[in-house]
Amino acid sequence: MKSIKLFIIAILFAIFSTNIALALEIGEKCPETILTDFQTEKVVDLRNIVKGKTAIVVFMKIDCPPCLKELKVLKGVDEDVFVITHYDGADDIKKFKERYEFRFTFLHDPSDRAMKKFGFSNIPSTVVLDTSGKIIHNMNGYSKEGMVSLINNIRGDAMK
């Protein structure tokens, strides 16, 4: 009986101590997301800079191996890629971009509000926005299959 009580307490602890974020759903609009552009140092709202474009938004950290894998895959897409980090500083981002020859727009979110607004809890996390700013794909974490699905979704949206 005592072991059953301990088991139930352990399960309840696991349920209530887990910080589960729910990603925004497909079809929802991009939320107001105030960030700083690393290159221009201007404060921007993500909704305004992606307006009228199919855009890929990646939440990441430069020393995250799965994040790097994802960005290397995204070098081959034609869509605009916006990379958001709250972990990394401007000098580190500049070196990272030069080392891997990334042409993406890197945005800084020192408060980590953007990732929370999108409902992500892991890095990398990725969202694809259509030309009206609606979410057409989201992915929490990295997988090869997930990247194939993401790219297929983008190509399918471009054919509409």
C-alpha positions in Angstrom: 0.0 0.0 0.0 2.8 2.4 0.9 4.5 1.7 -2.5 1.3 2.6 -4.3 1.0 5.9 -2.5 4.6 6.7 -3.3 4.0 5.8 -6.9 1.0 8.1 -7.1 2.9 10.9 -5.5 5.7 10.4 -8.0 3.3 10.6 -10.9 1.6 13.7 -9.6 4.9 15.3 -9.0 6.0 14.5 -12.6 2.8 15.9 -14.0 2.8 19.2 -12.1 6.5 19.9 -12.2 6.8 19.5 -15.9 6.7 22.8 -17.9 4.9 21.8 -21.0 4.5 24.5 -23.6 1.9 24.1 -26.3 3.1 25.3 -29.7 0.8 27.6 -31.6 -1.5 25.7 -33.9 -1.4 25.6 -37.7 -3.5 28.5 -39.0 -2.8 30.8 -36.1 -1.3 34.2 -36.8 2.2 35.2 -35.8 2.0 36.9 -32.5 3.5 40.3 -31.8 7.2 39.5 -31.3 9.6 42.4 -30.5 13.2 41.6 -31.2 16.5 43.3 -32.0 18.2 42.7 -35.3 21.8 41.7 -34.6 23.1 43.4 -37.8 21.3 46.7 -37.7 20.7 46.9 -34.0 17.1 48.1 -34.7 14.2 46.9 -32.7 11.7 45.1 -35.0 8.4 43.3 -34.7 8.7 39.9 -36.4 5.2 40.3 -37.9 6.3 43.3 -39.9 9.6 41.9 -41.2 7.9 38.6 -42.4 4.9 40.3 -43.9 4.3 39.3 -47.5 6.9 36.5 -47.5 6.9 32.8 -46.8 9.3 32.8 -43.8 11.0 30.2 -41.7 11.6 31.2 -38.0 14.1 29.2 -36.0 14.7 29.4 -32.3 18.2 28.2 -31.5 21.5 28.6 -29.7 24.8 28.6 -31.6 26.5 25.8 -29.5 23.5 23.5 -30.0 24.5 20.7 -32.5 20.9 19.9 -33.7 20.4 23.6 -34.3 23.5 23.8 -36.5 22.2 20.7 -38.4 18.9 22.4 -39.0 20.5 25.7 -40.2 22.8 23.8 -42.6 19.7 22.2 -44.1 18.0 25.6 -44.4 20.9 27.0 -46.3 19.4 25.3 -49.3 15.9 26.9 -49.2 14.9 30.0 -51.1 12.6 31.4 -48.4 13.7 34.0 -45.9 15.1 32.5 -42.7 15.0 34.4 -39.4 17.0 33.0 -36.5 16.0 34.0 -33.0 18.3 33.5 -30.0 18.2 34.8 -26.5 21.4 33.0 -25.4 24.0 34.4 -27.7 25.7 37.8 -27.9 26.3 39.9 -31.0 30.1 39.0 -31.4 29.4 35.3 -31.1 26.6 35.5 -33.7 28.8 37.4 -36.1 31.6 34.8 -35.8 29.0 32.0 -36.2 27.5 33.5 -39.3 30.9 34.0 -40.9 32.2 30.5 -40.0 29.2 28.8 -41.6 28.5 31.4 -44.3 24.9 31.9 -43.1 23.0 34.7 -44.8 20.0 34.5 -42.5 18.7 37.4 -40.5 19.7 36.8 -36.8 17.4 38.4 -34.2 18.0 38.8 -30.5 15.4 38.1 -27.8 17.2 38.8 -24.5 14.0 38.2 -22.5 13.1 34.9 -24.2 9.6 36.1 -24.7 9.4 35.2 -28.4 9.9 31.5 -27.8 7.3 31.5 -25.1 4.8 33.3 -27.3 5.2 30.6 -29.9 4.8 28.0 -27.2 8.1 26.3 -27.7 10.2 24.8 -24.9 13.1 23.2 -26.8 15.7 24.2 -29.2 15.8 24.1 -32.1 12.1 25.0 -32.6 10.9 26.1 -36.0 7.8 27.7 -37.4 6.9 28.5 -41.0 4.7 31.5 -41.8 2.9 32.0 -45.0 2.6 35.3 -46.8 -0.3 36.4 -44.6 1.6 35.6 -41.4 -0.2 32.4 -40.5 1.6 29.4 -39.3 1.7 26.6 -41.9 4.2 24.3 -40.1 5.8 24.1 -36.7 8.4 21.7 -35.3 9.7 21.4 -31.7 13.1 19.9 -31.8 15.2 18.5 -34.7 14.7 15.4 -36.8 15.6 14.6 -40.4 12.0 13.5 -41.0 10.7 16.8 -39.5 13.0 18.8 -41.9 11.7 16.9 -44.9 8.2 17.6 -43.8 9.0 21.3 -43.3 10.5 21.7 -46.7 7.7 19.8 -48.4 5.2 22.1 -46.6 7.1 25.1 -47.9 7.2 23.8 -51.4 3.5 22.9 -51.3 2.6 26.4 -50.1 4.6 28.0 -52.8 2.7 26.0 -55.4 -0.7 27.4 -54.3 
